[in-house]
Each structure stands twice: as C-alpha cells, then as structure tokens.
Amino acid sequence: MAGRESQFDPDGTRLPIKIDSTSNGEFLPRPLSPAAREANRRALLDCDAAARKLGRHRRDFLISASGAATTLMAFNDVAAATGQRGSRYVLPWEAKFEEAAASEALDGDEFIFDIQGHHVGTLQSWREGGPLYEGRHRFQMFAPQYGCDYRGADPELGQIDCLNGDAYVKEVFLDSDTDIAVLSFGPAPGNEMMPQYSEGAATVKLVEALGTTQRLLVHGRCMPTYPADLEQMEETAAKWPISAWKTYTQHGPGDTGFFLDDDLGRAFIEKIRKIGNKRLAVHKGLPFLQYKENLKYAGSRDVGPAAKLFPDVTFMIYHAGYDMTKPEGPYARNSGSGVDDLITSLLDSGLVAGSGHNVYAELGSTWRYLMRDADQAAHVIGKLLKYIGPDRVLWGTDSIWYGSPQDQIMAFRAFQISDEFQQKYGYPRITPEIRAKVFGLNGAAAYGLSPELVRKSTAVDPVGQVKRAYAEERDPSFLTYGPRNRREFFKLLAESER
C-alpha cells in the first residue's frame, strides 16, 4: 500500500482533525480529558482499519475527505459512550469508505472570512544581529515542533519556518478553504510586536503579488495603557492599510489594564471615531496568567456599556469572552462563565439578538477548544446564536498557532446541536444559512465588504489557480505550533519576562 511521499507525516500518524492541548500562548494549555484522549486513539485505529479495507496507504487516507469524516465519527462515538448529548458531527456512515459521500458532507462553497490570523514575521528578523532580534529570540520556545520547513532546512530557526508569513499563506490559503483573512497583532509593545506592521504589510504584498488585493486585511494594534500607542494612532492609520483596530484590555506595563467604558477606554474609542476607521477588535476571555492582578479586565462586563455609548463603532469581541477554566453550561447570569459574562453585559445594555446592535462575538481559539467537548460546544455556540444573534457571530481561528484552519472548518460544517439541547435550552438548529453567516457573511458585514465582489476576484486570481494545482499534490502538516503543556507554557512565560 505505497502512498505518495509526505514531507510532514510519512508514516501517517497525525489525524486530520486536531484536538490536543496546544495553547495559542495566551492561556495555560489544559490537558485532554480521558474521553478526548480516547477519541484520538479511536480515530487513528478507525482510520487505519478503513485505509486497510480500501487498500490505501494510511497517510493518503488521512488527507482525504474520508479520513476527516472517519475521525469526526470516532469523536461522535466516544462522546456518546461518555454521555455527552449536546452535539454531534452529522455524517453519513458511508463517508468512511466513499469519498463522494465524505466530500458532500465536508466540502462546501461558503464564503469563508477568517478575521483572526497571526504569524511571527519574517525568518530574517529572527536572525542574530537583526534589528528585531533582541525582542524576539526569547520567544523561540513558542514553537516546540522542529523540522517544519517549506523551502529548505534552516539549522538554527527551523521552527520559525512554521510560523512566518510564507507559512501563513500556505496554511491558510492553500491548505484550507479560507477565502480572505485578517492578519492581527499580539500585545507585545514596540520591537517585540509580532509581526511588525512592515512585516504584516509585506505579507499583504506577497498576497497581492499573486494577483489579488482582496485576500488579506490587517489590523492596527493599539493598547491605550501604553501612551505611545495612543500617540501613534494617526501615524499608524496614515502609513499602513488598517482595516480595524485591535486591543487587549488586560495588557499593559506593570499591572495596568483598562475597561472599554472607563476614562482611558472612552478616550481611546473617541480617538478611533476621530480617525474614522470605526471598527474595534477586543481580546476578551483567555486570561493572561502573567497579568494576574489584571484578571478583572479580561471579563466582558464593559462591552455592553461601551457599545451602547458608541453605537457608531463596531465592536468585535475576540474569543467571545470565553475562558476555558470555567465550564460552559446553559446561560445563567451569575454562572461565572466567560460567555455568560458577555451575554449579560449586552442584555443589561438592551443589546439583544435581532436588534441590529453593534457587537459581534468571534470564535478564534474558542471553537478550536470546544471541538473536544460536545456538550460545551453546544452550549457556547447555542448561547451565542440565541442571545447575541446568528448575524453577530464571526468566524476566526487564531491560525497560525493551530496550523491550518481546515480541520476547524470541516468540523463546523458537520457540527449540529442535538434536538435534545435545542428543545431544552431554546438553541437554534444550525442551518446552512446560519453556517454561511458565521463562516463569512457576518464578517463581510462588519468589515463593509461585498462577498460577491471578493469571490469574483478570488475565483480567478493566481492564489486560486495555485490552490487548484496544489490540491493534486497537497501535503498538509496536520501540526499545531503553540505550547502543549505546563512546562512549555511557563518556559515561554519566563523567557518573555526576561
């Protein structure tokens, strides 16, 4: 059963749908539950058995639609066996062995707009002696996987090859169905910010050089707790192609943070309004453990009041306020859950589903984490759709930290809240129309884009042409790149605080 040679996984040991303990570096990796570990074990056994039955090499089977379907069905089996009834991945049994059936369930033609992407800049900027080296060499621990290389071995910085702009373009635009994306920036100030604006703009130019101007947008990063960030906003907006502003309320020098509705937050938003690009992406949830004194600023109680005070500003709440340390159940005002905190803030401000309010909830890292837990996935997605609205949930993946987002896309295409949870908690059934809104139509509305015009461009641009050619010889890595356990996370944390 010889298969074509894989650069990344020649033995076929990596599952196409990835549930693991990997963090994006902002939160402590949480070990997989026994059920999740069993789901991974069962999935690999089932894929091996299916490949043998079909006479296929296991790697060839894993990169097929049937490989993804078999993996998701194994997750279903283990969830059912462990009493999780909130959701499942809806797939026909024959998808295990019939590629057409698997493709019908997992392929799609939705407009997919990933509004949260990251990379770590250019490989050259990580080399000793470079202008950004001092601010970056500490963070090499972020990528524990070595030997990931798309262009040629780099003995010193092989792991950075997984995470730079070139890798981002491959993982997002070639190895997934993503149509367009937004490149965002981390909270580190000055030369430590990854990527720099110049590197983000270089990635845009890389994409534009392939013949399109509609594939990649960029954020402008501003944390008003750093006075220089506020002072440089006009210059940033004038110099770079900013599509929205990105901020982190829990982050600042020392133990400082801010709320969107306090004096600093209001001054910041007023400046956004003055500059004219009135879109604000706000990191909420996923609390930064290095700022323990600032944990209160990670909550979402300020979102509703700020959105009500500034109705002409579009607020995009990254991670939907989700905090994976607090289990998610049905909505309860005093549950302590991160998503409930966001919902309560909106409800108390009169911003209810269907009212055309100006707050969107984004799924980066959140959906990826929920894929391991059928009940919590049903509650979080169900609550967001019910209380914030199906036209106010945004697709984001936090890639490149989790590798290609294709597994997140396929899982969401097959995801369905159970009839039991729909009836018991009033959650909506996820229809094709709702799925299309979440995948990209809502993001297009938030960013003022026309999906039809974007797709008209991307359907014929060279990226699409390269993607179609690459599909014949595709070799996805099936890797995730962030810290995977407490040791790696705290080493990264210690290095970043030097």
C-alpha positions as CSV (number, residue, x, y, z in Angstrom):
1,M,0.0,0.0,0.0
2,A,2.6,2.5,-1.1
3,G,1.4,6.1,-1.0
4,R,2.9,9.3,-2.2
5,E,5.7,10.6,0.0
6,S,4.9,13.2,2.6
7,Q,7.3,15.8,3.8
8,F,5.5,16.2,7.1
9,D,3.9,12.9,8.1
10,P,5.3,10.0,6.0
11,D,4.0,7.3,8.4
12,G,0.5,8.7,8.6
13,T,0.3,9.2,12.4
14,R,-1.3,12.7,12.5
15,L,-5.1,13.0,12.5
16,P,-6.6,15.5,10.0
17,I,-8.9,16.9,12.8
18,K,-6.7,18.0,15.6
19,I,-7.8,18.1,19.2
20,D,-4.9,18.4,21.6
21,S,-3.7,20.5,24.5
22,T,-2.0,23.2,22.4
23,S,-2.4,26.8,23.5
24,N,-2.1,29.9,21.4
25,G,0.4,31.1,24.1
26,E,-2.1,33.4,25.8
27,F,-3.5,30.7,28.2
28,L,-2.2,27.7,30.1
29,P,-2.6,24.5,28.0
30,R,-5.2,22.3,29.5
31,P,-4.6,18.5,29.3
32,L,-7.0,16.5,27.3
33,S,-9.7,14.7,29.2
34,P,-9.6,10.9,29.2
35,A,-12.5,11.0,26.7
36,A,-10.7,13.3,24.3
37,R,-7.6,11.1,24.5
38,E,-9.7,8.1,23.8
39,A,-11.3,9.9,20.9
40,N,-7.9,10.5,19.3
41,R,-6.9,6.9,19.9
42,R,-10.1,5.5,18.4
43,A,-9.9,7.8,15.4
44,L,-6.4,6.6,14.4
45,L,-7.5,3.0,14.8
46,D,-10.6,3.6,12.7
47,C,-8.6,5.4,10.0
48,D,-6.1,2.6,9.9
49,A,-8.8,0.0,9.6
50,A,-10.6,1.9,6.9
51,A,-7.4,2.5,4.9
52,R,-6.6,-1.2,5.0
53,K,-10.0,-2.1,3.9
54,L,-9.7,0.2,0.9
55,G,-6.1,-0.8,0.2
56,R,-4.8,2.7,0.7
57,H,-1.7,4.0,2.4
58,R,-2.8,5.4,5.8
59,R,-1.3,8.9,5.0
60,D,-3.2,9.0,1.7
61,F,-6.4,8.1,3.6
62,L,-5.9,10.7,6.3
63,I,-5.6,13.6,3.9
64,S,-8.8,12.6,2.1
65,A,-12.3,13.7,3.0
66,S,-13.0,10.1,4.2
67,G,-10.1,10.4,6.6
68,A,-11.6,13.6,8.1
69,A,-15.1,12.0,8.2
70,T,-13.8,8.9,9.9
71,T,-12.0,11.0,12.5
72,L,-15.1,13.0,13.3
73,M,-17.3,9.9,13.5
74,A,-14.9,8.4,16.0
75,F,-15.2,11.6,18.1
76,N,-19.0,11.1,17.9
77,D,-18.8,7.5,19.1
78,V,-16.6,8.4,22.1
79,A,-18.8,11.4,23.1
80,A,-21.9,9.2,23.0
81,A,-20.2,6.5,25.0
82,T,-19.2,9.0,27.7
83,G,-22.7,10.5,28.0
84,Q,-22.2,13.8,26.0
85,R,-25.5,14.5,24.3
86,G,-25.3,18.2,23.4
87,S,-24.0,17.9,19.8
88,R,-22.5,15.7,17.2
89,Y,-20.9,15.8,13.8
90,V,-23.6,14.9,11.3
91,L,-22.0,12.5,8.7
92,P,-23.3,9.5,6.7
93,W,-21.8,6.2,7.7
94,E,-20.7,5.5,4.1
95,A,-18.4,8.6,4.3
96,K,-15.8,6.3,5.9
97,F,-15.4,4.4,2.6
98,E,-16.9,6.6,-0.1
99,E,-15.0,9.8,-0.9
100,A,-18.0,11.3,-2.7
101,A,-20.2,10.9,0.4
102,A,-17.5,12.4,2.7
103,S,-16.9,15.3,0.3
104,E,-20.6,16.1,0.1
105,A,-20.7,16.4,3.9
106,L,-17.4,18.2,4.5
107,D,-16.7,20.2,1.4
108,G,-18.6,23.5,0.9
109,D,-18.8,26.6,-1.1
110,E,-19.4,29.1,1.7
111,F,-17.7,32.4,1.7
112,I,-15.1,32.0,4.5
113,F,-13.7,35.1,6.1
114,D,-11.2,34.3,8.9
115,I,-11.0,37.5,10.9
116,Q,-8.2,36.4,13.3
117,G,-4.9,35.3,11.9
118,H,-1.3,35.6,13.2
119,H,2.3,35.0,12.2
120,V,5.7,35.9,13.7
121,G,7.2,38.0,11.0
122,T,10.0,37.1,8.5
123,L,12.6,34.5,9.1
124,Q,15.3,37.1,8.6
125,S,14.0,39.2,11.6
126,W,14.7,36.3,13.9
127,R,18.4,36.0,13.0
128,E,21.0,37.2,15.5
129,G,22.2,40.7,14.6
130,G,18.9,41.7,13.0
131,P,17.1,44.9,14.2
132,L,14.4,42.9,15.9
133,Y,16.5,40.0,17.3
134,E,16.6,41.3,20.9
135,G,12.9,41.5,21.1
136,R,12.3,38.1,19.5
137,H,14.9,35.5,20.4
138,R,13.2,34.9,23.7
139,F,10.1,33.6,22.0
140,Q,11.5,30.7,20.1
141,M,10.1,28.4,22.7
142,F,6.7,29.3,21.3
143,A,7.2,26.7,18.5
144,P,8.2,23.4,20.1
145,Q,8.0,21.5,16.8
146,Y,11.2,21.5,14.9
147,G,12.0,20.4,11.4
148,C,8.9,22.1,9.9
149,D,10.2,23.6,6.7
150,Y,8.6,24.6,3.5
151,R,11.6,25.9,1.5
152,G,14.8,24.4,2.7
153,A,16.4,23.4,6.0
154,D,17.4,26.2,8.4
155,P,19.5,24.6,11.2
156,E,19.0,27.4,13.6
157,L,15.4,28.6,13.0
158,G,13.7,25.6,11.5
159,Q,10.7,26.0,13.9
160,I,10.2,29.6,12.8
161,D,9.6,28.4,9.3
162,C,6.3,27.0,10.6
163,L,5.2,30.4,11.8
164,N,6.3,33.1,9.4
165,G,4.4,34.9,6.7
166,D,5.1,32.4,3.9
167,A,3.9,29.6,6.1
168,Y,0.8,31.5,7.0
169,V,-0.1,31.9,3.3
170,K,0.3,28.2,2.7
171,E,-1.5,27.0,5.8
172,V,-4.5,29.4,5.4
173,F,-4.9,29.9,1.7
174,L,-3.6,26.6,0.3
175,D,-4.4,24.1,3.0
176,S,-7.8,25.5,3.9
177,D,-11.0,26.8,2.2
178,T,-10.4,30.3,3.6
179,D,-11.3,33.0,1.0
180,I,-9.9,36.0,2.8
181,A,-8.4,36.7,6.3
182,V,-7.4,39.4,8.7
183,L,-3.8,39.5,10.0
184,S,-3.8,40.6,13.6
185,F,-1.1,41.6,16.0
186,G,-0.1,40.4,19.5
187,P,0.0,42.6,22.6
188,A,3.8,43.0,23.0
189,P,4.9,46.6,22.5
190,G,7.5,48.1,20.2
191,N,10.0,45.8,18.6
192,E,8.6,42.8,20.4
193,M,5.3,43.0,18.5
194,M,4.8,40.1,16.1
195,P,4.6,40.7,13.3
196,Q,5.7,44.3,12.9
197,Y,3.5,46.5,10.7
198,S,6.1,46.3,8.0
199,E,6.1,42.5,8.1
200,G,2.3,42.5,8.0
201,A,2.3,44.8,5.0
202,A,4.9,42.6,3.4
203,T,2.6,39.6,3.7
204,V,-0.2,41.7,2.1
205,K,2.2,42.5,-0.7
206,L,3.1,38.8,-1.0
207,V,-0.5,38.0,-1.5
208,E,-1.0,41.0,-3.8
209,A,1.9,39.8,-5.9
210,L,-0.1,36.7,-6.6
211,G,-2.6,38.9,-8.3
212,T,-5.2,39.9,-5.8
213,T,-5.9,42.7,-3.3
214,Q,-8.8,41.0,-1.7
215,R,-7.2,38.1,0.2
216,L,-5.7,39.7,3.3
217,L,-6.5,42.7,5.5
218,V,-4.5,43.9,8.5
219,H,-5.3,45.3,11.9
220,G,-3.8,48.3,13.7
221,R,-2.7,47.3,17.2
222,C,-3.3,49.8,20.0
223,M,-3.2,49.4,23.7
224,P,-4.0,52.7,25.4
225,T,-2.2,51.6,28.5
226,Y,0.9,52.4,26.5
227,P,0.8,56.2,25.9
228,A,3.0,55.8,22.8
229,D,0.3,53.6,21.2
230,L,-2.3,56.3,21.6
231,E,0.0,59.0,20.3
232,Q,0.9,57.0,17.2
233,M,-2.6,56.0,16.1
234,E,-2.9,58.7,13.4
235,E,0.6,57.9,12.1
236,T,-0.2,54.2,12.0
237,A,-3.5,54.7,10.2
238,A,-1.8,57.1,7.7
239,K,1.1,54.8,7.0
240,W,-0.4,51.3,6.9
241,P,-3.6,49.8,5.4
242,I,-5.5,49.4,8.6
243,S,-8.9,47.7,8.4
244,A,-9.7,47.7,12.1
245,W,-8.1,48.4,15.5
246,K,-7.0,45.6,17.8
247,T,-6.6,46.0,21.6
248,Y,-6.1,43.9,24.7
249,T,-7.8,45.3,27.8
250,Q,-5.9,43.1,30.2
251,H,-2.4,44.1,28.9
252,G,-0.2,47.0,29.9
253,P,3.0,48.0,31.6
254,G,3.2,46.7,35.2
255,D,-0.2,45.7,36.4
256,T,-2.2,48.1,34.4
257,G,-5.3,47.4,32.3
258,F,-8.4,49.2,31.3
259,F,-12.2,48.9,30.7
260,L,-13.8,50.0,27.5
261,D,-16.1,52.3,29.4
262,D,-13.6,53.9,31.8
263,D,-11.9,57.2,31.2
264,L,-9.0,55.6,29.3
265,G,-11.2,53.3,27.3
266,R,-13.6,56.1,26.3
267,A,-10.7,58.3,25.2
268,F,-9.3,55.5,23.1
269,I,-12.6,54.9,21.4
270,E,-13.2,58.6,20.8
271,K,-9.8,58.6,19.0
272,I,-10.9,55.7,16.9
273,R,-14.0,57.7,15.9
274,K,-11.9,60.8,15.1
275,I,-9.5,58.8,12.9
276,G,-12.5,57.4,11.1
277,N,-12.0,53.6,10.9
278,K,-14.6,52.7,13.5
279,R,-14.0,49.0,14.0
280,L,-12.5,47.7,17.2
281,A,-11.4,44.1,17.8
282,V,-11.1,43.5,21.6
283,H,-9.4,40.5,23.2
284,K,-11.8,39.3,25.9
285,G,-11.5,36.0,27.8
286,L,-8.5,33.7,27.5
287,P,-7.0,35.5,30.5
288,F,-3.3,36.3,30.5
289,L,-1.8,34.5,33.6
290,Q,1.3,36.7,33.6
291,Y,-1.1,39.6,34.5
292,K,-2.8,38.0,37.4
293,E,-3.6,41.4,39.0
294,N,-5.5,42.3,35.9
295,L,-7.8,39.4,35.5
296,K,-10.8,41.6,36.0
297,Y,-10.0,43.3,32.7
298,A,-10.3,40.0,30.8
299,G,-14.0,39.9,31.6
300,S,-16.7,41.4,29.3
301,R,-18.8,43.5,31.7
302,D,-17.7,46.7,30.0
303,V,-18.6,45.6,26.4
304,G,-22.4,46.4,26.6
305,P,-22.0,49.8,28.2
306,A,-19.3,50.8,25.7
307,A,-21.2,49.6,22.7
308,K,-24.3,51.5,23.9
309,L,-22.3,54.6,24.5
310,F,-20.7,54.4,21.0
311,P,-23.4,53.0,18.7
312,D,-21.5,54.0,15.6
313,V,-18.5,51.8,16.5
314,T,-18.4,48.1,15.5
315,F,-17.1,46.0,18.5
316,M,-15.7,42.6,17.6
317,I,-15.2,40.6,20.8
318,Y,-12.4,38.2,20.2
319,H,-12.8,34.7,21.6
320,A,-16.4,35.6,22.6
321,G,-15.1,36.3,26.1
322,Y,-14.5,32.5,26.5
323,D,-12.5,31.4,29.5
324,M,-11.7,27.7,29.3
325,T,-11.1,27.4,33.0
326,K,-14.8,28.0,33.6
327,P,-17.0,25.2,32.2
328,E,-19.8,26.4,30.0
329,G,-23.4,25.4,30.5
330,P,-26.8,26.9,29.8
331,Y,-26.9,30.7,30.2
332,A,-27.1,31.8,33.8
333,R,-26.5,35.4,34.9
334,N,-24.2,34.5,37.8
335,S,-22.6,31.4,36.4
336,G,-19.1,32.9,36.2
337,S,-18.6,31.7,32.7
338,G,-16.8,34.0,30.2
339,V,-19.5,33.7,27.5
340,D,-22.3,34.4,30.0
341,D,-20.4,37.5,31.2
342,L,-20.5,38.8,27.7
343,I,-24.2,37.9,27.2
344,T,-25.2,39.6,30.5
345,S,-23.3,42.7,29.6
346,L,-25.2,43.0,26.3
347,L,-28.6,42.1,27.8
348,D,-28.2,44.6,30.6
349,S,-27.5,47.3,28.0
350,G,-30.5,46.4,25.9
351,L,-28.4,44.9,23.0
352,V,-30.4,41.8,22.2
353,A,-30.4,39.4,19.3
354,G,-32.1,40.7,16.2
355,S,-31.9,44.4,17.3
356,G,-29.1,45.2,14.8
357,H,-26.8,46.0,17.7
358,N,-23.1,46.8,17.1
359,V,-21.4,43.9,18.9
360,Y,-20.0,40.7,17.3
361,A,-18.7,37.6,19.1
362,E,-15.7,36.0,17.4
363,L,-14.7,32.3,17.7
364,G,-10.9,32.3,17.4
365,S,-9.4,29.6,19.8
366,T,-12.9,29.2,21.3
367,W,-14.3,26.9,18.6
368,R,-11.0,25.1,18.3
369,Y,-11.1,24.3,22.1
370,L,-14.8,23.4,22.1
371,M,-14.2,20.7,19.4
372,R,-13.0,18.5,22.2
373,D,-16.3,18.7,24.2
374,A,-19.7,18.0,22.6
375,D,-21.8,19.4,25.5
376,Q,-19.8,22.7,26.0
377,A,-19.6,23.2,22.2
378,A,-23.4,23.0,22.1
379,H,-23.8,25.5,25.0
380,V,-21.4,28.1,23.7
381,I,-22.5,28.1,20.1
382,G,-26.1,27.8,21.1
383,K,-25.9,30.7,23.5
384,L,-24.1,32.9,21.1
385,L,-26.7,32.3,18.4
386,K,-29.6,32.6,20.8
387,Y,-28.7,35.7,22.8
388,I,-26.2,37.6,20.6
389,G,-27.8,36.6,17.3
390,P,-26.9,34.4,14.2
391,D,-26.0,37.6,12.3
392,R,-23.5,38.6,15.1
393,V,-21.2,35.6,15.4
394,L,-17.9,35.8,13.5
395,W,-15.5,33.2,12.1
396,G,-11.9,33.3,13.4
397,T,-9.4,30.6,14.0
398,D,-6.3,32.1,15.7
399,S,-4.3,30.5,12.9
400,I,-1.3,30.0,12.5
401,W,-0.9,28.9,16.1
402,Y,-3.1,25.8,15.4
403,G,-1.7,25.2,12.0
404,S,-4.1,25.1,9.0
405,P,-7.7,26.0,10.0
406,Q,-9.1,23.4,7.6
407,D,-9.9,21.0,10.4
408,Q,-11.9,23.7,12.2
409,I,-13.8,24.5,9.0
410,M,-14.7,20.9,8.3
411,A,-15.7,20.3,11.9
412,F,-18.0,23.3,11.9
413,R,-19.6,22.2,8.6
414,A,-20.6,18.9,10.2
415,F,-21.4,20.3,13.7
416,Q,-25.0,20.2,14.9
417,I,-26.6,20.9,18.2
418,S,-28.7,18.0,19.4
419,D,-32.5,18.0,19.2
420,E,-32.5,17.5,23.0
421,F,-30.5,20.7,23.6
422,Q,-32.4,22.6,21.1
423,Q,-35.7,21.8,22.8
424,K,-34.4,22.1,26.4
425,Y,-32.4,25.3,26.1
426,G,-34.0,27.0,23.1
427,Y,-30.9,26.8,20.9
428,P,-31.4,27.1,17.2
429,R,-30.8,24.4,14.7
430,I,-27.7,25.2,12.7
431,T,-29.0,25.6,9.2
432,P,-26.9,26.2,6.0
433,E,-28.0,29.8,6.2
434,I,-26.6,30.2,9.8
435,R,-23.4,28.4,8.9
436,A,-22.9,30.7,5.9
437,K,-23.4,33.8,8.1
438,V,-20.9,32.6,10.7
439,F,-18.3,31.5,8.2
440,G,-18.1,34.8,6.4
441,L,-21.2,36.8,5.7
442,N,-21.3,38.4,9.1
443,G,-17.6,39.2,8.9
444,A,-18.2,40.8,5.5
445,A,-20.9,43.0,7.0
446,A,-18.7,44.0,9.9
447,Y,-15.9,45.0,7.6
448,G,-18.0,46.6,4.9
449,L,-17.1,44.1,2.2
450,S,-19.1,42.5,-0.6
451,P,-18.7,38.7,-0.6
452,E,-19.8,38.6,-4.2
453,L,-17.1,41.1,-5.3
454,V,-14.5,39.4,-3.2
455,R,-15.3,35.9,-4.6
456,K,-15.4,37.3,-8.1
457,S,-11.8,38.4,-7.6
458,T,-10.6,35.3,-5.7
459,A,-12.2,32.8,-8.1
460,V,-9.8,33.8,-10.9
461,D,-6.7,35.2,-9.1
462,P,-3.4,33.2,-9.1
463,V,-3.9,32.1,-5.5
464,G,-7.0,30.2,-6.6
465,Q,-5.1,28.8,-9.6
466,V,-2.1,27.7,-7.4
467,K,-4.6,26.2,-4.9
468,R,-6.2,24.1,-7.6
469,A,-2.9,22.8,-8.8
470,Y,-1.7,22.2,-5.3
471,A,-4.8,20.2,-4.5
472,E,-3.4,17.4,-6.7
473,E,-0.3,17.1,-4.6
474,R,-1.4,18.6,-1.3
475,D,0.7,17.8,1.8
476,P,-0.9,19.4,4.9
477,S,1.2,19.2,8.0
478,F,-1.6,18.5,10.5
479,L,0.5,20.2,13.1
480,T,-0.2,22.8,15.9
481,Y,2.5,25.1,17.0
482,G,1.9,26.6,20.4
483,P,2.9,25.4,23.8
484,R,1.4,22.0,24.6
485,N,1.9,21.6,28.3
486,R,2.6,23.5,31.6
487,R,6.3,23.1,31.2
488,E,6.4,24.6,27.7
489,F,4.0,27.4,28.7
490,F,5.8,28.5,31.8
491,K,9.2,28.3,30.0
492,L,7.7,30.6,27.3
493,L,6.3,32.9,30.0
494,A,9.7,33.0,31.9
495,E,11.5,33.8,28.6
496,S,9.1,36.6,27.7
497,E,9.6,38.3,31.1
498,R,13.3,38.5,31.0
